[in-house]
């Protein structure tokens, strides 16, 4: 039997070390980039989504949302407040609602009606927004579900 000896030449050793440091440096740089971007998007930061409310009114529909603020889960399909505090809704009249993100200072919100509806939002201050909803192609208000995103 013949025994083969394995020898590493100096050029090969230098190439392996260079490859090791190049891959390690790339992995470190990618890790740094990921950490920097996640730190830039903190909860309730300016430019971040600060609140989401998908208001449906539950099984009874949007027309049965109470006239006083309520945070009942059944009124929402989805809800998020970056402060961790309550989200409340009340119905002021046909197609007119107010949504309050408690403790949230978001200055702007975007409203969208679910398919078949159009919605708009006005900032009232104190994390509260007034939402107007009407059926697509009509000017009269309607009690239809909507989504409100506070930024």
Steps between C-alpha positions, in 0.01 A plus 500: 500500500609846423453776754431843367604803690287807496695823498371852490699737292547857622296645211207269577509587870493872424208454257300299758563765769399780263179317411424442869542869588305617192201281586517589868517871421200478266295318762593764758407784264164343418433450872581865569266617222211293637554630854517863384175478303304335780617763748379777266139373502399506864145488634314830480787662312428772247446338161394166650151355496369604841155347490264281298128453550285281275151600614214269401252537784506126553215267409245780545676723245637854510153653548491351852824655628404689818489881523754504784861384460539122531805278474302175476694242298190399305496844329840438335651228286854632548640767726843628598614798708875552529453623858346167600194685625136475386342576165145628522227579249164675509231570240386861470247444222449311176848445353674728755729350765775605736795274576728573795848352543545562875833666585606511135617831354482399133423817300375330184280207407396340174153352471382241253159349452479126453402392147197697397570796731708818506628657823683816607648606834545833680737549794323638809797491738582278797532187285141537375390494135157556344423261216237554229389195300277476192429241229712518185347728237258668742522813714262388774657354818479130578562280803775287349821346638828691462870488581685788666883513506663763723852617414 
